[in-house]
Structures are given as structure tokens and as C-alpha cells.
Amino acid sequence: MTGAAQEIEVKYRVGDLDALVSALAARGAALSPPVWQDDQAYAQLGWDYGQSKIGVVFARLRTTENGQHLFTVKKPLANEQACLEHESPVADREQMHEAITTMGFRPTARIVKTRRTAVLDGLSVCVDEVEHAGIFMELERTVAADQSGTAVQAELDAWARSLGVELERTSDTYDSLVRSQLAASG
């Protein structure tokens, strides 16, 4: 997609992973093998947890098990899971980390997960096992920047509910979920 785009997602805590995988398979979704991801989340100086994320720019630096690095910038629009997003591969994680902090961002949470993916019915399905947070399903769709994120989220939610498995929707992002869980256990 050219121009500005929104990544719209909905996220669910999974009650029964086997039931979810079976329901997805029944729809024709063949999940990929698990891929390990190590994400460092960053926030602008002056922003802190508990404040609204709407309109604030956040960054992420991801490394995958094959040593590839991806830099992502997100700006939540309607809510935390409807964001303008831009991303690009980077060659050197440490140098990119230094560049991000020099641009006025600070590291917030580290999110380590294994992710299995599939594409089905025009949407991306991610099944994530997130350290310190649990098992989640994320549904994502990329749309034009001027589309209603909440309308797309309603469509994604209806699709998720149609699977007929135990899912608990959350409006939190993984950095917030991991941070909250670590604070509760710490």
C-alpha cells in the first residue's frame, strides 16, 4: 500500500490454544512454524505508562531468530491498536538503538515472543506466546489512513468471535501487558 496506512489490530488472550489452532485450521489457516522475536519498545521522552497513547509516536526495534532487524514507528489514532505505521529493515541493531535514543525516545519494555502466522480472509492472523504475558491471537489488517479504525476493529472482532473459541479481548499493547505482568510479579 502506498502513502499513509493504518495497521488495525485486535488482540485476544487465548483460553485454549489447541481449540484455537483447530478452529483456524477448520477455516483453512495453516499457521507457520514458530518464529522467535525480540522487540524493544520505545516511548518519547515525557510520555509514561498511564498517559494516553493517542497521537503519541512510539518506536520498536525487532530482531528475529535469523538475525534480521526491523525498525517500526507507530502513532495511535483512534486507539492503541489503530495506528499509522512505518517500518524498515535495519542492518545494525545497536546502532539503530543509539539512533532511536538520540531522536528522543527511551526504552520502555522488552517483548520476547514466538509467533506463528497465517493469512486468511484478507487479514493476518498471529498466534503469539509472549514471555511474561501469555498466549494471544492478534488479527491485523492494513487500511488507508482515512478509514475508520474502530469500524475495521469491529469487523475483525466479529471474525474472531465467529471462531467459537474462548477468547478474551484486550485493548492493551504487548509492552503494556508485559510491563503490567512484571510489575504484578515483582
N, C-alpha and C positions, 0 to 999 in steps of 0.2 A: 504494500500500500504506500503510495507516495504522499507527501505532505504530512501534516499533523495527524496522528492517530491516537486513539484511546485503547488501552488494554483494559477490558472489562472482565472482572472475575467474580466468582462466588466461591466461598470456601466452606467446607464441612468437616467437622470431626467425625471420623468413621467409627461406628459401633461394632461392626462385624466385617473385617477385611475380606474374608472368604466369600461372604454373601455379596459384597460389592463387586469383587472380581468376577463372580459368576453372573451377576446382573449385567455388568458391562460386556462380558463375553456373549451373553444372550442377545445383546444389541448389535453384536458384530465388532466390538472393540477388542483388538488384540494388543494388550499392554506390552510395551517394550521391556527388555531386561532392565533391572535397576541400574541407575547411573548415580554415582556419588557426586554431591555438590557441596562446596564450602563457600558460603556467602557472608561477606562482611557488609553490614548495613551502616549507612552514614546519614546524619542529620545536619542541617545547617546550624551553625553556632547561634545560640539564642532560643532554639526550639528544644523542648523537652517533653518526655512522656507525660501524658495528662493534658497537654495542649492539643488543639485541633490540628489535624494534618492537612485539612483542606487548603489548597493554594500554596502549600509549602513544598519546596523541591527537596527530594531525597535522592541519595545515590546508593548503588550496590556494586560491589566488586565480587564476581563469582569465579571460582576455579572448579573445573570438573576433573574427574578421575584421570582423564587423558592429558591433563596439564594445560588445557585451554583456559583463557581468562576472558571474561566478558564484563564490560562496564555498562551500567544501566543508570539512567536518571528517570525518576518518576515524579509527577506532580499530580496529587489527588485533586479531582474536580468535584463531582457530586458527593463522593465519599471516598474512604481509604482504598476501595477496591475498584474504582473507576478513575484511571489515571492517564494523562498524557505520558507517553513513554518514548524514550530514545535509547538505543543501545548500540554498542560497537565492540568488536573483539579488540583486545589489547595484548601486546607482546610480553609485558613485564609487570607482574602483579605488584611488586614492591614499589616500582617507580610510579605506577598508577595510584597506589595508596598515598604516596607522598604528594602527588599532584592533587588528589581529592582533598587532602587536609590543607594544602596550600590555598585551594579555592575557597576555604572557609567552612568545610564540613568536619565533623568529628565522628569517630567510630561509635556506634551505639550497641548493636547486638551481633553476635556471630551465629549464623544459622547453618547447621550441618544436617544434611538430609540425603536420603536416597529417593530417587524419583523414577517412576515408571509413567510413560506417556502413551497416548493414543489420540488419533484424530477421528472424530465421529460426528455426523450430522452438522458439519461446518464449525465444530468447536474443538478446542484442545482439552483433553482430559488428562489431569495429572494426579497420580496417587503417590503421596509423599509420606515417608516415615521420617519425622523430624525429631532429632535428638532434643530431649528436654521438653517436648510438647505433645508428641503422639502421632497418630496416623490421621491423615487428612486427604480429602479429594478436593481438587480445585478444578473448576470449569472456567475456561477463558475463551474470549472472542475479541478480536481486534476490529474496531469500527472507526468510522470517520470521527474527527474531533467534535463535530457539531451534533452527533447523535446523542440521545438521552441514555446516559449510563445506567440510570435506575430502571429504565424500560428494558434494556438488554439484560440486566441482572434479574428482573422478574421472569424473563423468558428462560434464562439459564436455571433459575431456581425451579421452575415448572418441570424442566427436563430432568433435573436431579431428583425431584420428588417422584417423578414417573418411574424411577428405577425400583421403587418399592423396598428399599433397604433402610436400615436405621442410620440416619444422618442428622447431625446437629449443626445447623448453620452458625457461622461466626463471622462477625464483621471485622475482626482483628486481622492484622497482617502477621506474618510469621515472626518478625522481630518483636512485636508486642507480646505475642503468645510465649515465645521463648523467654523474654525478659521477665514476664509475669510468673512463669513457672519456676524460674531460677530464684526469684525473689521470695516466692512462697516456700521453697525448699531450703533456702539459705540461711 
